[in-house]
């Protein structure tokens, strides 16, 4: 008999999976808590489930938690993990720690098919979607799992291109029977796929950030091909008009590239596009991939952008680069460790 993995199942799915007269909703909650909170890989050790029922459960279900195959650590203590599924899909996960928070950056796909010009994951190609359990496993299987207080869907892949599994993973992360992490501590990133953005906003309370990188459509098409089908101006309209739920943050990511998108003209375009929208701007340093001759904007230029956005009434911050020396920073993941 092939056993069904628990990791990646919702509470209802766990309850409906077990066809046994003695299996109660409270037992399903115990299983969920032991997988998602306690990260228990031994069903026989789960308390408050009768011994005979546990023996039955061990025959039909498995925890579904699997460790990374390798890891590498940065000079700034960022850790990058490489995972490999049974069918051979490889993907990377990044653990970032500082004095304020402990964040895990998860992948939603092995590779990506968005084709963004600046991204190493795009060069790696697309090798398949990750199941909800494979997304959750990146959080609960690493040694630092007990310390994690923030989760970002900013690893390999486009979350809106695998939305069903992403929404399911977000439910497990935020549910009381799951990991019980507040939705304000979970951020999903997207290049901007309009139907997915709309579904995500309706079905999740988690934060959302959209990759912008240029306020000008023709220029953005070069950096982010999805612009050709899903104009970011329409997405900005959706975000700015969407009723905000408590503690939810909607933002755009702006990768700053020297002499490409960091001119005063770009700054004014950003202000015109976002003023009065309530959308926050995260300014990111650019990390070049092999064959790319572009460079990141200077720290002074990034602070100039931040200052002028703020005095224009737009919330802005500069995201500190982490793990660049191990290719763990934004846009560098390519399942090569």
C-alpha positions as CSV (number, residue, x, y, z in Angstrom):
1,X,0.0,0.0,0.0
2,X,1.3,3.5,-0.9
3,X,1.0,5.7,2.1
4,X,-0.4,9.2,1.8
5,X,1.8,12.1,3.0
6,X,0.3,14.3,5.7
7,X,2.5,17.3,5.0
8,X,0.6,19.6,2.6
9,X,-2.9,18.4,3.7
10,X,-5.5,20.7,5.3
11,X,-7.3,19.7,8.4
12,X,-10.4,18.6,6.4
13,X,-8.3,16.6,4.0
14,X,-6.6,14.8,6.9
15,X,-10.0,14.0,8.5
16,X,-11.5,12.8,5.2
17,X,-8.4,10.7,4.4
18,X,-8.8,8.3,7.3
19,X,-11.6,5.8,6.9
20,X,-11.8,4.4,10.4
21,X,-14.8,4.3,12.8
22,X,-12.7,5.4,15.7
23,X,-11.0,8.4,14.0
24,X,-12.4,11.6,15.3
25,X,-11.9,15.3,14.4
26,X,-9.7,15.7,17.5
27,X,-7.4,13.0,16.1
28,X,-7.1,15.0,12.9
29,X,-6.1,18.1,14.8
30,X,-3.5,16.1,16.7
31,X,-2.0,14.9,13.5
32,X,-2.0,18.4,12.0
33,X,-0.4,19.9,15.1
34,X,2.3,17.2,15.3
35,X,3.3,17.7,11.6
36,X,3.1,21.5,11.3
37,X,3.9,22.7,14.9
38,X,6.0,19.9,16.4
39,X,7.5,18.7,13.0
40,X,7.1,15.1,14.3
41,X,8.2,12.5,11.9
42,X,7.1,9.5,14.0
43,X,3.4,8.8,14.1
44,X,3.8,6.3,16.8
45,X,5.0,9.0,19.2
46,X,1.9,11.2,18.8
47,X,0.0,11.5,22.1
48,X,-3.8,11.3,22.7
49,X,-4.4,8.8,19.8
50,X,-5.3,5.2,20.9
51,X,-2.5,2.7,20.2
52,X,-4.6,0.5,17.9
53,X,-5.6,3.6,15.9
54,X,-2.0,4.7,15.6
55,X,-1.1,1.3,14.2
56,X,-3.8,1.7,11.6
57,X,-2.6,5.2,10.7
58,X,1.0,4.1,10.3
59,X,-0.1,1.7,7.6
60,X,-2.0,4.3,5.5
61,X,-0.2,7.7,6.1
62,X,3.4,9.1,6.4
63,X,4.6,12.4,7.7
64,X,5.9,13.5,4.3
65,X,8.7,15.6,5.8
66,X,12.0,15.3,4.0
67,X,15.4,17.0,4.7
68,X,17.4,19.1,2.2
69,X,20.1,17.3,0.3
70,X,22.8,20.0,1.0
71,X,23.4,23.5,2.3
72,X,25.8,26.3,2.1
73,X,26.3,29.2,4.5
74,X,27.1,32.9,3.7
75,X,29.5,35.2,5.4
76,X,26.5,37.0,6.8
77,X,25.0,33.7,8.2
78,X,22.4,33.4,5.6
79,X,21.9,29.7,4.7
80,X,20.8,28.3,1.4
81,X,19.3,24.8,1.2
82,X,19.0,22.6,-1.8
83,X,16.0,20.2,-1.9
84,X,15.3,17.3,-4.3
85,X,11.9,15.6,-4.7
86,X,11.5,11.9,-5.4
87,X,10.8,12.6,-9.0
88,X,14.0,14.7,-9.3
89,X,12.8,18.3,-9.1
90,X,15.4,20.5,-7.5
91,X,14.7,23.8,-5.8
92,X,16.4,26.1,-3.3
93,X,15.3,27.7,0.0
94,X,17.0,30.5,2.0
95,X,17.1,31.1,5.7
96,X,17.8,34.6,6.7
97,X,18.4,35.7,10.3
98,X,19.1,39.1,11.9
99,X,18.4,40.8,15.2
100,X,14.8,41.5,14.4
101,X,13.5,38.4,12.6
102,X,14.1,34.9,11.3
103,X,12.9,34.6,7.7
104,X,12.6,31.6,5.4
105,X,12.4,32.3,1.7
106,X,10.5,29.5,0.0
107,X,10.3,28.4,-3.7
108,X,7.0,27.5,-5.3
109,X,8.4,26.0,-8.5
110,X,11.5,24.2,-9.7
111,X,12.7,26.9,-12.0
112,X,10.4,29.4,-13.6
113,X,8.8,30.1,-16.9
114,X,8.3,33.9,-16.6
115,X,11.6,34.7,-18.5
116,X,12.6,37.8,-16.6
117,X,15.8,39.2,-18.0
118,X,17.6,39.8,-14.7
119,X,16.8,36.5,-13.0
120,X,19.1,33.4,-12.7
121,X,16.0,31.2,-12.0
122,X,14.7,32.1,-15.5
123,X,17.9,31.0,-17.1
124,X,17.6,27.7,-15.2
125,X,14.3,27.0,-16.9
126,X,11.1,25.5,-15.7
127,X,11.0,22.0,-14.2
128,X,7.6,21.8,-12.6
129,X,5.3,23.1,-9.9
130,X,5.8,22.3,-6.3
131,X,3.0,20.7,-4.3
132,X,1.7,22.4,-1.2
133,X,3.5,19.8,0.9
134,X,6.8,20.5,-0.9
135,X,6.4,24.2,-0.1
136,X,5.6,23.6,3.5
137,X,8.4,21.1,3.9
138,X,10.9,23.9,3.1
139,X,9.8,25.6,6.3
140,X,9.4,22.7,8.8
141,X,12.3,20.4,7.7
142,X,15.3,22.7,8.1
143,X,17.2,22.8,11.4
144,X,16.1,26.4,12.1
145,X,12.4,25.6,11.8
146,X,11.6,26.3,15.4
147,X,12.9,29.9,15.1
148,X,11.1,31.0,12.0
149,X,8.7,34.0,12.5
150,X,8.5,35.3,8.9
151,X,7.9,33.5,5.6
152,X,8.4,35.0,2.1
153,X,7.4,33.4,-1.2
154,X,10.3,34.9,-3.0
155,X,12.4,31.9,-4.0
156,X,12.3,30.0,-7.3
157,X,9.2,30.3,-9.4
158,X,6.2,32.5,-9.9
159,X,3.6,32.0,-7.1
160,X,0.7,33.1,-9.3
161,X,1.7,30.4,-11.8
162,X,1.1,27.8,-9.1
163,X,-1.7,29.5,-7.2
164,X,-3.7,26.5,-6.0
165,X,-0.7,25.1,-4.1
166,X,0.4,28.6,-2.9
167,X,-3.0,29.3,-1.4
168,X,-3.1,25.9,0.2
169,X,0.3,26.5,1.7
170,X,-0.7,29.9,3.0
171,X,-3.7,28.4,4.7
172,X,-1.6,25.8,6.4
173,X,0.9,28.4,7.5
174,X,-1.7,30.7,9.1
175,X,-4.3,28.2,10.4
176,X,-4.5,27.6,14.1
177,X,-4.4,23.8,13.4
178,X,-1.4,24.4,11.1
179,X,1.7,26.5,11.8
180,X,-0.4,29.3,13.4
181,X,1.8,32.1,12.0
182,X,0.0,35.5,11.6
183,X,-0.9,36.4,8.0
184,X,1.0,39.7,8.5
185,X,4.2,37.7,8.8
186,X,3.7,36.0,5.4
187,X,4.5,37.8,2.1
188,X,3.9,36.4,-1.4
189,X,5.8,38.0,-4.3
190,X,4.7,38.0,-8.0
191,X,5.8,39.5,-11.3
192,X,2.1,40.3,-11.8
193,X,-0.3,37.9,-13.3
194,X,-3.7,39.7,-13.1
195,X,-6.1,36.8,-12.7
196,X,-3.8,35.3,-10.0
197,X,-3.5,38.6,-8.2
198,X,-7.3,39.0,-8.0
199,X,-7.8,35.4,-6.7
200,X,-5.0,35.8,-4.2
201,X,-6.4,39.0,-2.8
202,X,-9.9,37.4,-2.4
203,X,-8.7,34.2,-0.9
204,X,-5.8,35.1,1.4
205,X,-5.0,37.7,4.0
206,X,-1.3,37.4,3.5
207,X,0.9,40.3,2.2
208,X,1.5,40.7,-1.5
209,X,4.3,42.4,-3.3
210,X,4.5,42.9,-7.1
211,X,7.8,43.2,-9.0
212,X,7.7,46.6,-10.8
213,X,11.3,47.6,-11.7
214,X,10.2,50.3,-14.1
215,X,7.2,52.7,-14.2
216,X,7.3,52.7,-18.0
217,X,5.5,49.8,-19.8
218,X,7.7,49.5,-22.8
219,X,10.8,49.4,-20.6
220,X,9.2,47.0,-18.1
221,X,8.4,44.6,-20.9
222,X,12.1,44.1,-21.5
223,X,12.7,43.3,-17.8
224,X,9.5,41.4,-17.1
225,X,7.8,39.8,-20.2
226,X,4.6,39.3,-18.3
227,X,4.0,43.0,-18.8
228,X,3.0,42.3,-22.4
229,X,-0.1,40.4,-21.3
230,X,-0.7,41.8,-17.8
231,X,0.0,45.6,-17.7
232,X,1.2,46.6,-14.2
233,X,-0.7,49.8,-14.4
234,X,-3.9,47.7,-14.2
235,X,-2.5,45.7,-11.4
236,X,-1.7,48.9,-9.5
237,X,-5.3,50.0,-10.0
238,X,-6.5,46.7,-8.5
239,X,-4.2,47.0,-5.5
240,X,-4.9,50.6,-4.8
241,X,-8.7,50.1,-4.9
242,X,-8.7,46.8,-3.0
243,X,-10.1,47.2,0.6
244,X,-7.2,46.5,2.9
245,X,-7.6,43.9,5.6
246,X,-6.1,44.5,9.0
247,X,-2.3,44.4,9.1
248,X,-2.1,43.4,5.4
249,X,0.6,45.2,3.4
250,X,0.5,45.6,-0.4
251,X,3.8,46.7,-2.0
252,X,5.9,46.8,-5.1
253,X,9.5,45.7,-5.4
254,X,11.8,48.0,-7.4
255,X,15.2,46.5,-8.5
256,X,17.6,49.4,-8.9
257,X,19.9,49.1,-11.9
258,X,22.5,51.8,-12.6
259,X,21.8,54.0,-15.6
260,X,18.8,51.9,-16.5
261,X,15.9,52.6,-14.2
262,X,17.4,55.0,-11.6
263,X,17.1,58.3,-13.3
264,X,15.0,61.3,-12.0
265,X,12.6,60.5,-14.8
266,X,12.1,57.0,-13.4
267,X,11.7,58.5,-9.9
268,X,9.0,60.9,-11.1
269,X,7.3,58.1,-13.0
270,X,7.2,56.0,-9.8
271,X,5.7,58.9,-7.9
272,X,3.0,59.5,-10.5
273,X,2.1,55.8,-10.7
274,X,1.9,55.2,-6.9
275,X,1.0,58.5,-5.2
276,X,-2.2,58.2,-3.2
277,X,-2.3,54.4,-3.8
278,X,-1.2,53.4,-0.3
279,X,1.2,50.9,-1.9
280,X,4.7,50.6,-0.3
281,X,7.9,50.6,-2.3
282,X,10.7,48.2,-1.5
283,X,13.9,49.3,-3.2
284,X,16.3,46.4,-3.9
285,X,20.0,46.3,-5.0
286,X,20.6,44.6,-8.3
287,X,22.6,41.4,-8.4
288,X,24.1,40.6,-11.7
289,X,23.9,37.1,-13.2
290,X,26.6,35.6,-15.6
291,X,26.7,37.5,-18.9
292,X,24.9,40.6,-17.6
293,X,27.0,43.7,-17.7
294,X,24.6,45.9,-15.7
295,X,25.4,47.0,-12.2
296,X,23.4,48.0,-9.1
297,X,22.6,51.6,-8.4
298,X,24.8,53.1,-5.7
299,X,23.7,53.2,-2.1
300,X,23.5,57.0,-2.4
301,X,21.2,56.8,-5.4
302,X,18.9,54.3,-3.6
303,X,18.7,56.6,-0.6
304,X,17.9,59.5,-2.9
305,X,15.0,57.5,-4.3
306,X,13.8,56.5,-0.9
307,X,13.9,60.1,0.4
308,X,12.0,61.5,-2.5
309,X,9.4,58.8,-2.4
310,X,8.8,59.4,1.3
311,X,8.5,63.2,1.0
312,X,6.0,62.6,-1.8
313,X,3.8,60.6,0.6
314,X,4.8,57.2,-0.5
315,X,6.1,54.7,2.1
316,X,9.5,53.3,1.0
317,X,12.3,51.2,2.3
318,X,15.6,49.7,1.1
319,X,15.9,46.0,1.4
320,X,19.3,44.9,2.6
321,X,21.1,42.4,0.4
322,X,21.7,39.0,2.1
323,X,23.6,35.9,0.9
324,X,25.0,37.3,-2.3
325,X,28.2,35.4,-1.9
326,X,26.4,32.1,-2.0
327,X,24.0,33.1,-4.8
328,X,21.1,33.3,-2.3
329,X,20.1,37.0,-2.9
330,X,17.2,38.2,-5.0
331,X,17.2,36.8,-8.5
332,X,20.2,34.4,-8.0
333,X,18.5,31.1,-7.1
334,X,19.1,28.5,-9.8
335,X,19.2,25.1,-8.0
336,X,23.0,24.9,-8.3
337,X,23.8,25.6,-4.6
